[in-house]
C-alpha cells in the first residue's frame, strides 16, 4: 500500500490540511460558544463580545467551507483580527476583575502573592486566550489561500 502523500500532490495536501484546520476552527468555536452560554457569560455587554464573535466565526467559517472567495476570506481575516483583540481584552478584563477582588478582600496583599492570587482568582485569567488561539488558527487557514490570488472566483476543491 502506498503512503497517503503519494496520492496527494502538494496542492492537494495543502487543501486537505486547510479543510482539517477549518473543521477544527468550527469545532472550537462551537464548543467555546456553548461553554460560555452554559456558564451564563452574558451579565454585561463586554461578556457578549466573545459569544457574538464566535457566532460570526461559525457563519464565516461555514461560508468558507461552502465556497471560498477572496471577499469571504478577507472578511474572515478581519474577523480573526477581532478575535485577537477580543482575546487580549478578555485577558485584561479577567485579570483586572481578579485584582479588584483580591485588593478588596485583602488590601495589604502585594508583590508575588498578589500576582499568584490574581492568576488563580475566580475569573479564569487566561481563558480568553482561547479567542486568540482561534484567531491565529483562522489566520493560518487563510494564509496563502488560492482564492486570495483571484478577484472573486472560488478555488475548486477548497
N, C-alpha and C positions, 0 to 999 in steps of 0.2 A: 504494500500500500504506500502510495506516495504521500509525502508530508503536505499539509494544507497549503503552505506557502508556494508550492509548485503549481497549484491550481489558480492562485491569485497573482495577478501582476501587481506592481507597486500601487497603481491607482485603485485596483480592487481591494487591496489590503487596507489602504487609507480609508476607502469608503466603508469597509466593514468596521474599522476602529471608530470612525466618526459616528456611525449608527449606534454602536455599542455605547459610546460616550453620551450620545443624545438620550438613549434609553436610561442610562444611569442618572443623567440630569433630571429627566422627567420623574423617575422613581424617587430621587432625593427631594425634589420639590413637593411631590405629593405627600411623602412621609413627613417632611418638616411642617408643611401646612397643616396636616392632620394633627400632629403633635401640638402645635401652637393653639389650634382650636380646642383640643381636649384640655389643654392647660388654661383655657379661657384667657388667652393672651390678647385681650381686647378691652382693657379697662380705660385706656386713654388713646387719643389719636396716634401717638407715636407707636403704640403697640400694634396698631392695624397695619403699619407700614410693611413689615415682612410678609404678612398674610396676603396683602394686595399684590405685592411684588411676586410672591410665589405663584399666585393665581395667574398673573400675567405671564410669568415664565412658562407655566404649563401650556397656556394658549399659544405663546410664541414658539415653544418647542414642538408642539403638535403641528403647527403650521409648517415648520421647517421639515418635519418628518413627512408631511404630505407632499410638499413641493418647495424646494429650497430656491429662492430667488435672491438677487442682490439686495433688494429692498427689505425682504424679510430678515436677511442676515444682518443688515445694518441696524434694523430695529432691535433685533436680538442682542447685538453688541452694545447698543445703547442701554438696554435693559440690564445687561451684565455689569455695566459701569455703575448703574444704580444699585445693583446687588452689593458691589464692593463698598459703595458709600454707606448703604444701609447697615451692612455688617460692621463697619468701623464705628458708625454712630451708635449701633446697638451695644457694642462692647463698652464704649464710653458711658452710655446711659446706665448699663448694668453696674459698672464699676462705681459710678457716681452714686447710684442708689445704695449700694452696699457701704460705701464710705459714709454717706449721711447717716445710715442706720447705725453703723459702728460708733460714729462720733456722738450720736445721741445716746446710745446705750452706755458708753464709757468715754467721756470727754478726755480722760487722761491717757488713753491709749495712743501710741505713736510708734514711729520707726518701723522696724521689720515686723513687729507684732501686728501693727495696723495693716500693713501690706498683705500679710498672710490672711488676716481676718476678712479683708476686702475681697480677696480672690476666693475665699472659701465661704462667702456670705450667702444669704438666702437667694439672691439672684445669681443664676449660673453665669459667672463673669465672661467666660469665653464662648458660651453657646451661640451668640450672634455671629461668631466667626464662621459658622456653617453657611451663612449667606455669602461670605467672602469666598469660601471654598466652592460653592455652587457657581458664583460669578466667574471664578477662574476656570472652572470646568467648561462653562459656556464659552469663554474666550478661546479655549482650546478647540472646541467644536467648530468654531468659525474660522480658526486660523488656517489660512491657505485654502479655504473652501473654493472649489471650482466655480461656484455661482458668483463669487465676488469678481471674477475676471470678466464676466459678461454684464450687459446692462440690465436685463430682466429675464433672460432665458434660464430655465431651470436646468440643473445638471441631472442628466438621466442616471438613475441608479442611486442618487443621494437622497 
